Amino acid sequence: MKICVCVNPVPDFGNKCIITNGMPEYGNIVYYIDEYDMAAYQTALLLKKRYGFSVTILAVKNDSYEKCLKRLRAYGADRCVWLKIGQETIDNCASVMSSFLKVNQHDIVLTGAFSHNFSTSGFAAILAGNVKNPLLSNVISIDYFEDDKNFIIKKKSYDHTIEEYKTSGKFHASVISAETSVNYPAAINLMQSDNNAIDYIENITSSVECSDESCSSFRDPVSDVTGTFAAGSDKDISMKLIKLIDKKEILLR
């Protein structure tokens, strides 16, 4: 089984940030993985530890992310992939990532439930819509049963109750929290993290548009759309999410 975790490092505008003429000097900013992307990565590493799944970290290329991603890989991922991109917008990121995912098939694709970079919870919906895979949002745990080859996915619903879904097929999930904390890698792994390779892929282009033909989903994503509006996303993203509501549902409860 193969898992892909899509991450987008965010800048830490803390005390070390230098402001010149009212603008931050990005060369001095430290990047980190926010709590939602980290929860997705943590869920993937848990499945790797328990069942031997392979884990790939997927990110768009930005030289400022290099140290952050190399340290992230030291936690236990098998591979880290950079994708060439022009302007780093939500549509461009979803486009190049979905192009990669169409060529390199994975059983599970994980993202954080909310993107601090884009101030929206809609990234996973756009990505799953492009790839045409089912999407489950606000996931808190994923387990796998080797006997019947089924995944059991638990999520928080909009009224804070826990719902459980079962599937044997490929799916996307946006993760809001994880089952347990990630074990810190051995100190030697972190010390040697600068030696970790990041595969740079240039021949994936931003050719995939958000599909008018909606992706199938495990559930009605109305709460996702509501959350996206509440997060202050722009009109175009919101309209794309609304299109995802009008579809046939695959409800596997």
Steps between C-alpha positions, in 0.01 A plus 500: 500500500623848414417823683564851372495792745460842337659775709549873464760651738394828658720792608563568867463878532646497849772695678762395243309662213675813370272776368641743242283783368196326640570170321647179649837378372398152394859376481518521881165337575485148644237271346311230685219247447177612665299281738255376235760389245696350788193304612466362145868402497469347845205287382707378204798410719273306734376288208860453383605383846208260543463357150815587307333748262732727302473875562578778251505869591381722213567875485550772240856619443612799699863527609385649831325171584808281459619479861145457630426213260829322562434504873145383438625202302726408793185405693467192283367566148642284221515782247456874464399646161518860379286611207579788268249782527461857381301728726420329828121527504249245630389407146857460373600289801195276461562476127862382510434268795197339335701459176768315699238286675341399171834371374619356832209309648467491880247311712452787746558873454508707819491875553446723800140601568588870472770680305652795683679608182176534307267567796254236382384148570428449130838377372420130556166535318663657194775235498257208534273653236786518251606141564135382527554308821260485797572753776440476873558815707579571866659157545641412842623143440553242226549130569548206268382142539725261312254207508229667289725773348273778627572841645300632795495879505373708792407865462341782693168614357378858500314436830821359660380140506734225376405325176658181368542396137631186336652460154736275309560751220728798447406821674608850602471623859550839660624449855401726788682316781695178543469195720834533678794735485784439258804347663797730466767348276834403644733795549740355244218503238435869559871580495531326166174639360687739269618192313143387426424508131205691357396380155436796271254434218482762226283329241173529695321809372200695630273358232219362714204728555252452784252260346140601438419133536502457876696241691308230684493544875436298812263764629322826434777764517273790598693546824822534300352777287369677810842471663667640192275806495562548872875485440470793261585323176452687176189472282654282228614232743165504676313457172718204406418338832129561450526311170628200696166471681308413182605139453422137556603395847680181601399465862694218665396514861 
